[in-house]
Amino acid sequence: MAKLKSILGYSAAALSILIMLVTIGAFIGNLGGALISATGLVTSPNYSGGKVVQTIDHGAYQTEIHRPVFDALIGERREGFIQVAWLPVDALPARIDEEIDADADGQADFRIELDTATRRATLTPYSPNVIELEGVYQLGETLAIRVDLKNPRK
């Protein structure tokens, strides 16, 4: 009988600790989200692709052009990238052929030809600031490319 009481006591203690840890974890998770919102922290543009500065509506799908990203820990880098995304993936045509104005000066800086089935793209640069195609990525419901750029201010 004493052994049964001991087992039940230790089991209740272990269950209580588990419940306490889950409750504290939930509280800290909510508190962490509130603290992040209060401080204004955001995901680095080096990961997110930067803010969308232009959206082109093609009817069934859209092209989102992000701002050129040259962000460094301090100041700007000599080279960066621009991200262009098309969404939704299931509405994209088999082939996309589009000219992109990366620096918003009214003139196309490069042309991208994208085969949406094979995820292969060809870059034709028009500007000396366009270096090369970094890659083609599927990011959730979007198909995106990143094009490496020279920073015109450096």
N, CA, C and O atoms as a GROMACS GRO file, in nm:
protein
  616
    1MET      N    1   0.081  -0.120   0.000
    1MET     CA    2   0.000   0.000   0.000
    1MET      C    3   0.086   0.127   0.000
    1MET      O    4   0.056   0.224  -0.070
    2ALA      N    5   0.192   0.124   0.079
    2ALA     CA    6   0.282   0.239   0.085
    2ALA      C    7   0.349   0.261  -0.050
    2ALA      O    8   0.370   0.375  -0.092
    3LYS      N    9   0.383   0.151  -0.117
    3LYS     CA   10   0.447   0.162  -0.248
    3LYS      C   11   0.350   0.223  -0.349
    3LYS      O   12   0.392   0.305  -0.432
    4LEU      N   13   0.223   0.186  -0.344
    4LEU     CA   14   0.121   0.241  -0.434
    4LEU      C   15   0.104   0.391  -0.410
    4LEU      O   16   0.093   0.468  -0.506
    5LYS      N   17   0.101   0.433  -0.282
    5LYS     CA   18   0.089   0.575  -0.250
    5LYS      C   19   0.210   0.652  -0.304
    5LYS      O   20   0.196   0.764  -0.354
    6SER      N   21   0.328   0.593  -0.293
    6SER     CA   22   0.450   0.657  -0.340
    6SER      C   23   0.445   0.674  -0.492
    6SER      O   24   0.479   0.781  -0.544
    7ILE      N   25   0.404   0.570  -0.564
    7ILE     CA   26   0.395   0.577  -0.710
    7ILE      C   27   0.294   0.681  -0.752
    7ILE      O   28   0.321   0.760  -0.842
    8LEU      N   29   0.176   0.682  -0.688
    8LEU     CA   30   0.074   0.782  -0.722
    8LEU      C   31   0.121   0.923  -0.691
    8LEU      O   32   0.093   1.016  -0.767
    9GLY      N   33   0.192   0.941  -0.579
    9GLY     CA   34   0.243   1.073  -0.541
    9GLY      C   35   0.345   1.125  -0.642
    9GLY      O   36   0.337   1.240  -0.685
   10TYR      N   37   0.441   1.040  -0.680
   10TYR     CA   38   0.540   1.081  -0.778
   10TYR      C   39   0.478   1.106  -0.915
   10TYR      O   40   0.519   1.198  -0.986
   11SER      N   41   0.380   1.026  -0.952
   11SER     CA   42   0.311   1.046  -1.081
   11SER      C   43   0.237   1.179  -1.082
   11SER      O   44   0.241   1.252  -1.181
   12ALA      N   45   0.169   1.212  -0.973
   12ALA     CA   46   0.098   1.339  -0.964
   12ALA      C   47   0.195   1.456  -0.969
   12ALA      O   48   0.166   1.557  -1.032
   13ALA      N   49   0.309   1.443  -0.903
   13ALA     CA   50   0.410   1.549  -0.904
   13ALA      C   51   0.464   1.569  -1.046
   13ALA      O   52   0.477   1.682  -1.092
   14ALA      N   53   0.496   1.459  -1.115
   14ALA     CA   54   0.549   1.468  -1.252
   14ALA      C   55   0.445   1.530  -1.345
   14ALA      O   56   0.480   1.613  -1.429
   15LEU      N   57   0.320   1.491  -1.332
   15LEU     CA   58   0.213   1.547  -1.415
   15LEU      C   59   0.196   1.696  -1.386
   15LEU      O   60   0.175   1.775  -1.478
   16SER      N   61   0.204   1.735  -1.260
   16SER     CA   62   0.191   1.877  -1.223
   16SER      C   63   0.305   1.959  -1.284
   16SER      O   64   0.281   2.070  -1.334
   17ILE      N   65   0.427   1.907  -1.282
   17ILE     CA   66   0.541   1.978  -1.340
   17ILE      C   67   0.522   1.992  -1.490
   17ILE      O   68   0.549   2.098  -1.547
   18LEU      N   69   0.475   1.886  -1.556
   18LEU     CA   70   0.451   1.891  -1.700
   18LEU      C   71   0.346   1.997  -1.734
   18LEU      O   72   0.366   2.076  -1.827
   19ILE      N   73   0.236   2.000  -1.661
   19ILE     CA   74   0.130   2.099  -1.684
   19ILE      C   75   0.184   2.240  -1.661
   19ILE      O   76   0.151   2.332  -1.735
   20MET      N   77   0.265   2.257  -1.559
   20MET     CA   78   0.323   2.387  -1.528
   20MET      C   79   0.414   2.433  -1.643
   20MET      O   80   0.408   2.549  -1.683
   21LEU      N   81   0.499   2.344  -1.695
   21LEU     CA   82   0.589   2.379  -1.804
   21LEU      C   83   0.512   2.418  -1.931
   21LEU      O   84   0.550   2.512  -2.000
   22VAL      N   85   0.406   2.345  -1.961
   22VAL     CA   86   0.325   2.377  -2.079
   22VAL      C   87   0.258   2.513  -2.061
   22VAL      O   88   0.254   2.592  -2.156
   23THR      N   89   0.206   2.542  -1.944
   23THR     CA   90   0.141   2.670  -1.916
   23THR      C   91   0.241   2.785  -1.926
   23THR      O   92   0.211   2.889  -1.985
   24ILE      N   93   0.358   2.768  -1.868
   24ILE     CA   94   0.460   2.872  -1.874
   24ILE      C   95   0.506   2.893  -2.017
   24ILE      O   96   0.525   3.007  -2.060
   25GLY      N   97   0.523   2.784  -2.093
   25GLY     CA   98   0.564   2.795  -2.233
   25GLY      C   99   0.462   2.872  -2.315
   25GLY      O  100   0.500   2.956  -2.398
   26ALA      N  101   0.334   2.846  -2.293
   26ALA     CA  102   0.229   2.919  -2.365
   26ALA      C  103   0.232   3.067  -2.328
   26ALA      O  104   0.216   3.153  -2.414
   27PHE      N  105   0.251   3.096  -2.200
   27PHE     CA  106   0.256   3.234  -2.155
   27PHE      C  107   0.375   3.307  -2.215
   27PHE      O  108   0.361   3.420  -2.263
   28ILE      N  109   0.491   3.245  -2.213
   28ILE     CA  110   0.612   3.307  -2.268
   28ILE      C  111   0.597   3.326  -2.419
   28ILE      O  112   0.641   3.427  -2.473
   29GLY      N  113   0.536   3.228  -2.488
   29GLY     CA  114   0.513   3.241  -2.632
   29GLY      C  115   0.428   3.362  -2.664
   29GLY      O  116   0.461   3.438  -2.755
   30ASN      N  117   0.319   3.382  -2.591
   30ASN     CA  118   0.234   3.500  -2.611
   30ASN      C  119   0.306   3.628  -2.571
   30ASN      O  120   0.293   3.730  -2.637
   31LEU      N  121   0.380   3.621  -2.464
   31LEU     CA  122   0.454   3.738  -2.418
   31LEU      C  123   0.564   3.773  -2.519
   31LEU      O  124   0.588   3.891  -2.546
   32GLY      N  125   0.630   3.671  -2.574
   32GLY     CA  126   0.734   3.695  -2.674
   32GLY      C  127   0.678   3.764  -2.797
   32GLY      O  128   0.739   3.858  -2.848
   33GLY      N  129   0.562   3.719  -2.845
   33GLY     CA  130   0.497   3.782  -2.960
   33GLY      C  131   0.462   3.926  -2.930
   33GLY      O  132   0.478   4.013  -3.016
   34ALA      N  133   0.412   3.952  -2.810
   34ALA     CA  134   0.377   4.089  -2.771
   34ALA      C  135   0.501   4.177  -2.763
   34ALA      O  136   0.498   4.293  -2.805
   35LEU      N  137   0.610   4.122  -2.708
   35LEU     CA  138   0.734   4.200  -2.699
   35LEU      C  139   0.790   4.233  -2.837
   35LEU      O  140   0.836   4.344  -2.861
   36ILE      N  141   0.785   4.135  -2.928
   36ILE     CA  142   0.834   4.159  -3.064
   36ILE      C  143   0.750   4.265  -3.133
   36ILE      O  144   0.803   4.353  -3.200
   37SER      N  145   0.618   4.258  -3.117
   37SER     CA  146   0.530   4.358  -3.177
   37SER      C  147   0.557   4.497  -3.119
   37SER      O  148   0.556   4.596  -3.193
   38ALA      N  149   0.582   4.504  -2.990
   38ALA     CA  150   0.604   4.632  -2.924
   38ALA      C  151   0.735   4.696  -2.968
   38ALA      O  152   0.745   4.819  -2.977
   39THR      N  153   0.837   4.614  -2.996
   39THR     CA  154   0.967   4.670  -3.033
   39THR      C  155   0.978   4.702  -3.180
   39THR      O  156   1.068   4.775  -3.221
   40GLY      N  157   0.887   4.650  -3.262
   40GLY     CA  158   0.890   4.678  -3.405
   40GLY      C  159   0.992   4.595  -3.481
   40GLY      O  160   1.027   4.629  -3.594
   41LEU      N  161   1.040   4.487  -3.422
   41LEU     CA  162   1.135   4.401  -3.491
   41LEU      C  163   1.070   4.337  -3.613
   41LEU      O  164   0.953   4.299  -3.609
   42VAL      N  165   1.145   4.326  -3.722
   42VAL     CA  166   1.096   4.264  -3.844
   42VAL      C  167   1.201   4.165  -3.896
   42VAL      O  168   1.317   4.170  -3.857
   43THR      N  169   1.157   4.077  -3.983
   43THR     CA  170   1.249   3.983  -4.046
   43THR      C  171   1.341   4.059  -4.141
   43THR      O  172   1.297   4.148  -4.213
   44SER      N  173   1.468   4.022  -4.140
   44SER     CA  174   1.565   4.090  -4.226
   44SER      C  175   1.526   4.078  -4.372
   44SER      O  176   1.484   3.970  -4.416
   45PRO      N  177   1.538   4.187  -4.450
   45PRO     CA  178   1.509   4.181  -4.593
   45PRO      C  179   1.600   4.082  -4.667
   45PRO      O  180   1.565   4.035  -4.775
   46ASN      N  181   1.716   4.051  -4.609
   46ASN     CA  182   1.805   3.952  -4.670
   46ASN      C  183   1.739   3.814  -4.674
   46ASN      O  184   1.776   3.730  -4.757
   47TYR      N  185   1.642   3.790  -4.587
   47TYR     CA  186   1.567   3.664  -4.585
   47TYR      C  187   1.430   3.679  -4.652
   47TYR      O  188   1.387   3.590  -4.725
   48SER      N  189   1.363   3.791  -4.627
   48SER     CA  190   1.226   3.808  -4.675
   48SER      C  191   1.219   3.862  -4.818
   48SER      O  192   1.114   3.852  -4.883
   49GLY      N  193   1.328   3.918  -4.868
   49GLY     CA  194   1.328   3.976  -5.002
   49GLY      C  195   1.296   4.124  -5.003
   49GLY      O  196   1.295   4.186  -5.110
   50GLY      N  197   1.269   4.181  -4.889
   50GLY     CA  198   1.238   4.324  -4.882
   50GLY      C  199   1.091   4.352  -4.906
   50GLY      O  200   1.012   4.263  -4.938
   51LYS      N  201   1.057   4.478  -4.891
   51LYS     CA  202   0.919   4.524  -4.906
   51LYS      C  203   0.877   4.522  -5.054
   51LYS      O  204   0.956   4.554  -5.142
   52VAL      N  205   0.753   4.484  -5.079
   52VAL     CA  206   0.698   4.487  -5.215
   52VAL      C  207   0.673   4.634  -5.251
   52VAL      O  208   0.599   4.703  -5.181
   53VAL      N  209   0.735   4.680  -5.360
   53VAL     CA  210   0.720   4.820  -5.402
   53VAL      C  211   0.629   4.836  -5.522
   53VAL      O  212   0.579   4.946  -5.548
   54GLN      N  213   0.607   4.727  -5.596
   54GLN     CA  214   0.518   4.736  -5.712
   54GLN      C  215   0.451   4.601  -5.734
   54GLN      O  216   0.515   4.496  -5.725
   55THR      N  217   0.322   4.605  -5.764
   55THR     CA  218   0.246   4.485  -5.798
   55THR      C  219   0.186   4.506  -5.937
   55THR      O  220   0.117   4.605  -5.961
   56ILE      N  221   0.211   4.411  -6.026
   56ILE     CA  222   0.158   4.417  -6.161
   56ILE      C  223   0.052   4.307  -6.174
   56ILE      O  224   0.082   4.189  -6.155
   57ASP      N  225  -0.070   4.347  -6.205
   57ASP     CA  226  -0.181   4.252  -6.216
   57ASP      C  227  -0.191   4.202  -6.360
   57ASP      O  228  -0.207   4.281  -6.453
   58HIS      N  229  -0.183   4.071  -6.376
   58HIS     CA  230  -0.195   4.010  -6.508
   58HIS      C  231  -0.328   3.936  -6.524
   58HIS      O  232  -0.344   3.854  -6.614
   59GLY      N  233  -0.422   3.966  -6.439
   59GLY     CA  234  -0.552   3.898  -6.443
   59GLY      C  235  -0.552   3.775  -6.354
   59GLY      O  236  -0.592   3.783  -6.238
   60ALA      N  237  -0.507   3.661  -6.408
   60ALA     CA  238  -0.508   3.536  -6.331
   60ALA      C  239  -0.396   3.531  -6.227
   60ALA      O  240  -0.408   3.460  -6.127
   61TYR      N  241  -0.289   3.605  -6.249
   61TYR     CA  242  -0.176   3.604  -6.156
   61TYR      C  243  -0.119   3.744  -6.142
   61TYR      O  244  -0.155   3.835  -6.218
   62GLN      N  245  -0.030   3.761  -6.045
   62GLN     CA  246   0.032   3.891  -6.019
   62GLN      C  247   0.183   3.878  -6.014
   62GLN      O  248   0.238   3.773  -5.980
   63THR      N  249   0.250   3.988  -6.048
   63THR     CA  250   0.395   3.999  -6.032
   63THR      C  251   0.420   4.098  -5.918
   63THR      O  252   0.368   4.210  -5.920
   64GLU      N  253   0.500   4.057  -5.820
   64GLU     CA  254   0.538   4.146  -5.711
   64GLU      C  255   0.687   4.176  -5.722
   64GLU      O  256   0.771   4.085  -5.721
   65ILE      N  257   0.719   4.303  -5.734
   65ILE     CA  258   0.858   4.346  -5.740
   65ILE      C  259   0.895   4.403  -5.604
   65ILE      O  260   0.832   4.498  -5.557
   66HIS      N  261   0.996   4.346  -5.541
   66HIS     CA  262   1.041   4.391  -5.410
   66HIS      C  263   1.146   4.501  -5.428
   66HIS      O  264   1.199   4.519  -5.538
   67ARG      N  265   1.175   4.571  -5.323
   67ARG     CA  266   1.277   4.675  -5.330
   67ARG      C  267   1.415   4.610  -5.340
   67ARG      O  268   1.435   4.500  -5.289
   68PRO      N  269   1.510   4.677  -5.406
   68PRO     CA  270   1.646   4.625  -5.408
   68PRO      C  271   1.703   4.621  -5.266
   68PRO      O  272   1.687   4.716  -5.190
   69VAL      N  273   1.768   4.512  -5.231
   69VAL     CA  274   1.819   4.492  -5.095
   69VAL      C  275   1.972   4.497  -5.099
   69VAL      O  276   2.037   4.412  -5.160
   70PHE      N  277   2.029   4.598  -5.031
   70PHE     CA  278   2.173   4.611  -5.015
   70PHE      C  279   2.208   4.618  -4.867
   70PHE      O  280   2.320   4.653  -4.831
   71ASP      N  281   2.113   4.586  -4.780
   71ASP     CA  282   2.128   4.602  -4.636
   71ASP      C  283   2.245   4.521  -4.581
   71ASP      O  284   2.263   4.404  -4.616
   72ALA      N  285   2.323   4.585  -4.495
   72ALA     CA  286   2.430   4.520  -4.422
   72ALA      C  287   2.407   4.550  -4.274
   72ALA      O  288   2.316   4.625  -4.238
   73LEU      N  289   2.489   4.491  -4.189
   73LEU     CA  290   2.474   4.516  -4.047
   73LEU      C  291   2.489   4.665  -4.018
   73LEU      O  292   2.415   4.723  -3.939
   74ILE      N  293   2.588   4.726  -4.084
   74ILE     CA  294   2.607   4.870  -4.075
   74ILE      C  295   2.619   4.923  -4.217
   74ILE      O  296   2.711   4.884  -4.289
   75GLY      N  297   2.528   5.010  -4.259
   75GLY     CA  298   2.534   5.068  -4.392
   75GLY      C  299   2.481   4.976  -4.500
   75GLY      O  300   2.386   4.900  -4.479
   76GLU      N  301   2.545   4.984  -4.617
   76GLU     CA  302   2.502   4.906  -4.733
   76GLU      C  303   2.619   4.828  -4.790
   76GLU      O  304   2.735   4.868  -4.777
   77ARG      N  305   2.587   4.716  -4.854
   77ARG     CA  306   2.689   4.634  -4.921
   77ARG      C  307   2.710   4.684  -5.064
   77ARG      O  308   2.627   4.757  -5.118
   78ARG      N  309   2.821   4.644  -5.124
   78ARG     CA  310   2.850   4.679  -5.264
   78ARG      C  311   2.760   4.604  -5.359
   78ARG      O  312   2.727   4.654  -5.467
   79GLU      N  313   2.719   4.485  -5.319
   79GLU     CA  314   2.630   4.404  -5.401
   79GLU      C  315   2.509   4.362  -5.319
   79GLU      O  316   2.518   4.342  -5.198
   80GLY      N  317   2.397   4.348  -5.387
   80GLY     CA  318   2.275   4.304  -5.322
   80GLY      C  319   2.193   4.224  -5.419
   80GLY      O  320   2.246   4.155  -5.506
   81PHE      N  321   2.061   4.233  -5.404
   81PHE     CA  322   1.973   4.158  -5.493
   81PHE      C  323   1.837   4.224  -5.499
   81PHE      O  324   1.805   4.311  -5.418
   82ILE      N  325   1.759   4.183  -5.596
   82ILE     CA  326   1.618   4.220  -5.603
   82ILE      C  327   1.540   4.090  -5.618
   82ILE      O  328   1.581   4.000  -5.691
   83GLN      N  329   1.428   4.082  -5.549
   83GLN     CA  330   1.342   3.964  -5.558
   83GLN      C  331   1.216   4.000  -5.636
   83GLN      O  332   1.154   4.103  -5.611
   84VAL      N  333   1.181   3.915  -5.729
   84VAL     CA  334   1.057   3.929  -5.806
   84VAL      C  335   0.979   3.799  -5.786
   84VAL      O  336   1.034   3.690  -5.799
   85ALA      N  337   0.851   3.813  -5.753
   85ALA     CA  338   0.769   3.695  -5.724
   85ALA      C  339   0.641   3.697  -5.806
   85ALA      O  340   0.586   3.803  -5.836
   86TRP      N  341   0.596   3.578  -5.843
   86TRP     CA  342   0.470   3.562  -5.916
   86TRP      C  343   0.379   3.472  -5.833
   86TRP      O  344   0.423   3.371  -5.779
   87LEU      N  345   0.251   3.512  -5.824
   87LEU     CA  346   0.157   3.434  -5.745
   87LEU      C  347   0.017   3.445  -5.801
   87LEU      O  348  -0.013   3.542  -5.870
   88PRO      N  349  -0.070   3.349  -5.773
   88PRO     CA  350  -0.045   3.220  -5.709
   88PRO      C  351   0.019   3.122  -5.809
   88PRO      O  352  -0.001   3.132  -5.930
   89VAL      N  353   0.094   3.027  -5.755
   89VAL     CA  354   0.168   2.932  -5.838
   89VAL      C  355   0.077   2.852  -5.931
   89VAL      O  356   0.111   2.829  -6.047
   90ASP      N  357  -0.040   2.811  -5.881
   90ASP     CA  358  -0.128   2.726  -5.962
   90ASP      C  359  -0.197   2.802  -6.076
   90ASP      O  360  -0.259   2.740  -6.162
   91ALA      N  361  -0.187   2.936  -6.079
   91ALA     CA  362  -0.248   3.014  -6.188
   91ALA      C  363  -0.146   3.068  -6.287
   91ALA      O  364  -0.182   3.139  -6.380
   92LEU      N  365  -0.019   3.034  -6.268
   92LEU     CA  366   0.085   3.088  -6.356
   92LEU      C  367   0.081   3.021  -6.493
   92LEU      O  368   0.052   2.902  -6.504
   93PRO      N  369   0.110   3.098  -6.598
   93PRO     CA  370   0.118   3.037  -6.732
   93PRO      C  371   0.243   2.948  -6.741
   93PRO      O  372   0.328   2.952  -6.652
   94ALA      N  373   0.253   2.869  -6.846
   94ALA     CA  374   0.368   2.779  -6.863
   94ALA      C  375   0.498   2.857  -6.879
   94ALA      O  376   0.605   2.808  -6.842
   95ARG      N  377   0.488   2.977  -6.936
   95ARG     CA  378   0.608   3.058  -6.962
   95ARG      C  379   0.580   3.203  -6.927
   95ARG      O  380   0.478   3.260  -6.968
   96ILE      N  381   0.670   3.263  -6.853
   96ILE     CA  382   0.660   3.405  -6.819
   96ILE      C  383   0.778   3.476  -6.886
   96ILE      O  384   0.892   3.431  -6.875
   97ASP      N  385   0.749   3.585  -6.953
   97ASP     CA  386   0.851   3.666  -7.018
   97ASP      C  387   0.821   3.810  -6.978
   97ASP      O  388   0.723   3.868  -7.025
   98GLU      N  389   0.904   3.867  -6.892
   98GLU     CA  390   0.872   3.998  -6.836
   98GLU      C  391   0.997   4.084  -6.820
   98GLU      O  392   1.104   4.034  -6.784
   99GLU      N  393   0.982   4.213  -6.848
   99GLU     CA  394   1.089   4.309  -6.825
   99GLU      C  395   1.065   4.376  -6.690
   99GLU      O  396   0.953   4.412  -6.656
  100ILE      N  397   1.173   4.391  -6.612
  100ILE     CA  398   1.163   4.442  -6.476
  100ILE      C  399   1.246   4.568  -6.462
  100ILE      O  400   1.362   4.573  -6.504
  101ASP      N  401   1.186   4.670  -6.401
  101ASP     CA  402   1.254   4.796  -6.370
  101ASP      C  403   1.296   4.789  -6.223
  101ASP      O  404   1.217   4.819  -6.134
  102ALA      N  405   1.420   4.750  -6.198
  102ALA     CA  406   1.468   4.727  -6.061
  102ALA      C  407   1.485   4.856  -5.982
  102ALA      O  408   1.461   4.857  -5.861
  103ASP      N  409   1.526   4.965  -6.046
  103ASP     CA  410   1.553   5.088  -5.974
  103ASP      C  411   1.444   5.194  -5.988
  103ASP      O  412   1.463   5.308  -5.947
  104ALA      N  413   1.331   5.157  -6.045
  104ALA     CA  414   1.213   5.245  -6.057
  104ALA      C  415   1.244   5.377  -6.128
  104ALA      O  416   1.193   5.482  -6.090
  105ASP      N  417   1.329   5.371  -6.232
  105ASP     CA  418   1.360   5.491  -6.308
  105ASP      C  419   1.281   5.500  -6.438
  105ASP      O  420   1.304   5.589  -6.519
  106GLY      N  421   1.188   5.406  -6.458
  106GLY     CA  422   1.106   5.407  -6.578
  106GLY      C  423   1.164   5.328  -6.694
  106GLY      O  424   1.100   5.318  -6.799
  107GLN      N  425   1.284   5.272  -6.677
  107GLN     CA  426   1.346   5.192  -6.782
  107GLN      C  427   1.373   5.052  -6.729
  107GLN      O  428   1.418   5.036  -6.616
  108ALA      N  429   1.345   4.951  -6.812
  108ALA     CA  430   1.367   4.812  -6.771
  108ALA      C  431   1.517   4.788  -6.749
  108ALA      O  432   1.600   4.830  -6.830
  109ASP      N  433   1.550   4.720  -6.639
  109ASP     CA  434   1.689   4.688  -6.607
  109ASP      C  435   1.727   4.546  -6.650
  109ASP      O  436   1.845   4.518  -6.674
  110PHE      N  437   1.628   4.458  -6.659
  110PHE     CA  438   1.654   4.323  -6.707
  110PHE      C  439   1.526   4.258  -6.754
  110PHE      O  440   1.415   4.302  -6.723
  111ARG      N  441   1.544   4.153  -6.830
  111ARG     CA  442   1.431   4.073  -6.879
  111ARG      C  443   1.448   3.933  -6.822
  111ARG      O  444   1.557   3.877  -6.822
  112ILE      N  445   1.337   3.878  -6.775
  112ILE     CA  446   1.339   3.743  -6.720
  112ILE      C  447   1.246   3.655  -6.801
  112ILE      O  448   1.130   3.691  -6.824
  113GLU      N  449   1.296   3.542  -6.845
  113GLU     CA  450   1.215   3.442  -6.913
  113GLU      C  451   1.214   3.320  -6.822
  113GLU      O  452   1.318   3.261  -6.794
  114LEU      N  453   1.095   3.282  -6.775
  114LEU     CA  454   1.080   3.178  -6.674
  114LEU      C  455   0.989   3.067  -6.723
  114LEU      O  456   0.876   3.093  -6.764
  115ASP      N  457   1.039   2.944  -6.719
  115ASP     CA  458   0.958   2.826  -6.748
  115ASP      C  459   0.905   2.780  -6.613
  115ASP      O  460   0.981   2.728  -6.531
  116THR      N  461   0.776   2.797  -6.590
  116THR     CA  462   0.719   2.768  -6.458
  116THR      C  463   0.713   2.620  -6.426
  116THR      O  464   0.708   2.582  -6.309
  117ALA      N  465   0.712   2.535  -6.526
  117ALA     CA  466   0.707   2.390  -6.502
  117ALA      C  467   0.842   2.337  -6.455
  117ALA      O  468   0.849   2.261  -6.359
  118THR      N  469   0.949   2.377  -6.522
  118THR     CA  470   1.083   2.327  -6.488
  118THR      C  471   1.154   2.414  -6.386
  118THR      O  472   1.258   2.375  -6.333
  119ARG      N  473   1.100   2.532  -6.358
  119ARG     CA  474   1.161   2.629  -6.266
  119ARG      C  475   1.298   2.675  -6.315
  119ARG      O  476   1.389   2.698  -6.235
  120ARG      N  477   1.312   2.688  -6.446
  120ARG     CA  478   1.436   2.738  -6.505
  120ARG      C  479   1.410   2.878  -6.562
  120ARG      O  480   1.305   2.904  -6.621
  121ALA      N  481   1.508   2.965  -6.543
  121ALA     CA  482   1.492   3.103  -6.587
  121ALA      C  483   1.616   3.148  -6.663
  121ALA      O  484   1.727   3.100  -6.640
  122THR      N  485   1.593   3.243  -6.754
  122THR     CA  486   1.701   3.305  -6.830
  122THR      C  487   1.694   3.455  -6.805
  122THR      O  488   1.588   3.516  -6.816
  123LEU      N  489   1.807   3.513  -6.773
  123LEU     CA  490   1.817   3.656  -6.743
  123LEU      C  491   1.889   3.726  -6.858
  123LEU      O  492   1.995   3.684  -6.902
  124THR      N  493   1.828   3.835  -6.905
  124THR     CA  494   1.892   3.921  -7.004
  124THR      C  495   1.909   4.058  -6.940
  124THR      O  496   1.811   4.132  -6.926
  125PRO      N  497   2.032   4.095  -6.900
  125PRO     CA  498   2.053   4.226  -6.837
  125PRO      C  499   2.052   4.339  -6.938
  125PRO      O  500   2.106   4.325  -7.048
  126TYR      N  501   1.991   4.451  -6.900
  126TYR     CA  502   1.992   4.573  -6.981
  126TYR      C  503   2.077   4.681  -6.914
  126TYR      O  504   2.119   4.776  -6.980
  127SER      N  505   2.102   4.666  -6.785
  127SER     CA  506   2.175   4.765  -6.707
  127SER      C  507   2.308   4.707  -6.661
  127SER      O  508   2.317   4.587  -6.636
  128PRO      N  509   2.412   4.789  -6.650
  128PRO     CA  510   2.540   4.739  -6.599
  128PRO      C  511   2.535   4.702  -6.451
  128PRO      O  512   2.625   4.635  -6.401
  129ASN      N  513   2.430   4.743  -6.380
  129ASN     CA  514   2.416   4.709  -6.239
  129ASN      C  515   2.360   4.569  -6.216
  129ASN      O  516   2.361   4.519  -6.103
  130VAL      N  517   2.311   4.505  -6.321
  130VAL     CA  518   2.257   4.369  -6.309
  130VAL      C  519   2.372   4.270  -6.325
  130VAL      O  520   2.441   4.272  -6.427
  131ILE      N  521   2.393   4.184  -6.225
  131ILE     CA  522   2.506   4.091  -6.227
  131ILE      C  523   2.465   3.956  -6.285
  131ILE      O  524   2.512   3.917  -6.393
  132GLU      N  525   2.377   3.884  -6.214
  132GLU     CA  526   2.337   3.751  -6.258
  132GLU      C  527   2.212   3.705  -6.184
  132GLU      O  528   2.171   3.764  -6.085
  133LEU      N  529   2.153   3.598  -6.236
  133LEU     CA  530   2.038   3.535  -6.171
  133LEU      C  531   2.089   3.450  -6.056
  133LEU      O  532   2.170   3.359  -6.077
  134GLU      N  533   2.043   3.478  -5.936
  134GLU     CA  534   2.086   3.402  -5.819
  134GLU      C  535   2.014   3.268  -5.812
  134GLU      O  536   2.076   3.166  -5.781
  135GLY      N  537   1.883   3.267  -5.841
  135GLY     CA  538   1.810   3.142  -5.836
  135GLY      C  539   1.661   3.161  -5.852
  135GLY      O  540   1.609   3.272  -5.851
  136VAL      N  541   1.593   3.046  -5.866
  136VAL     CA  542   1.447   3.041  -5.874
  136VAL      C  543   1.400   2.962  -5.753
  136VAL      O  544   1.453   2.855  -5.724
  137TYR      N  545   1.301   3.014  -5.682
  137TYR     CA  546   1.256   2.953  -5.556
  137TYR      C  547   1.104   2.946  -5.551
  137TYR      O  548   1.035   3.036  -5.599
  138GLN      N  549   1.053   2.838  -5.494
  138GLN     CA  550   0.910   2.834  -5.463
  138GLN      C  551   0.897   2.863  -5.315
  138GLN      O  552   0.949   2.789  -5.231
  139LEU      N  553   0.828   2.970  -5.284
  139LEU     CA  554   0.808   3.015  -5.147
  139LEU      C  555   0.660   3.012  -5.116
  139LEU      O  556   0.589   3.110  -5.138
  140GLY      N  557   0.612   2.900  -5.066
  140GLY     CA  558   0.470   2.886  -5.038
  140GLY      C  559   0.389   2.889  -5.166
  140GLY      O  560   0.407   2.804  -5.253
  141GLU      N  561   0.301   2.988  -5.178
  141GLU     CA  562   0.216   3.001  -5.296
  141GLU      C  563   0.273   3.095  -5.401
  141GLU      O  564   0.201   3.141  -5.489
  142THR      N  565   0.404   3.124  -5.391
  142THR     CA  566   0.467   3.213  -5.488
  142THR      C  567   0.587   3.144  -5.552
  142THR      O  568   0.650   3.057  -5.492
  143LEU      N  569   0.618   3.185  -5.674
  143LEU     CA  570   0.739   3.144  -5.743
  143LEU      C  571   0.822   3.271  -5.754
  143LEU      O  572   0.776   3.371  -5.807
  144ALA      N  573   0.946   3.266  -5.704
  144ALA     CA  574   1.027   3.388  -5.696
  144ALA      C  575   1.165   3.366  -5.758
  144ALA      O  576   1.216   3.255  -5.765
  145ILE      N  577   1.222   3.477  -5.801
  145ILE     CA  578   1.361   3.478  -5.846
  145ILE      C  579   1.434   3.586  -5.766
  145ILE      O  580   1.374   3.680  -5.716
  146ARG      N  581   1.564   3.569  -5.757
  146ARG     CA  582   1.650   3.674  -5.703
  146ARG      C  583   1.757   3.702  -5.806
  146ARG      O  584   1.820   3.611  -5.860
  147VAL      N  585   1.776   3.830  -5.833
  147VAL     CA  586   1.876   3.875  -5.929
  147VAL      C  587   1.979   3.958  -5.853
  147VAL      O  588   1.943   4.055  -5.785
  148ASP      N  589   2.106   3.920  -5.864
  148ASP     CA  590   2.213   3.993  -5.797
  148ASP      C  591   2.237   4.126  -5.868
  148ASP      O  592   2.238   4.133  -5.991
  149LEU      N  593   2.256   4.231  -5.788
  149LEU     CA  594   2.275   4.366  -5.840
  149LEU      C  595   2.398   4.432  -5.779
  149LEU      O  596   2.437   4.400  -5.666
  150LYS      N  597   2.459   4.524  -5.853
  150LYS     CA  598   2.563   4.612  -5.799
  150LYS      C  599   2.491   4.731  -5.737
  150LYS      O  600   2.392   4.779  -5.791
  151ASN      N  601   2.542   4.777  -5.625
  151ASN     CA  602   2.486   4.894  -5.560
  151ASN      C  603   2.533   5.019  -5.635
  151ASN      O  604   2.653   5.046  -5.638
  152PRO      N  605   2.442   5.095  -5.694
  152PRO     CA  606   2.483   5.214  -5.770
  152PRO      C  607   2.539   5.325  -5.682
  152PRO      O  608   2.602   5.417  -5.733
  153ARG      N  609   2.518   5.317  -5.551
  153ARG     CA  610   2.569   5.418  -5.459
  153ARG      C  611   2.707   5.384  -5.406
  153ARG      O  612   2.762   5.462  -5.327
  154LYS      N  613   2.764   5.271  -5.445
  154LYS     CA  614   2.897   5.230  -5.392
  154LYS      C  615   2.998   5.222  -5.502
  154LYS      O  616   3.114   5.189  -5.477
   0.00000   0.00000   0.00000
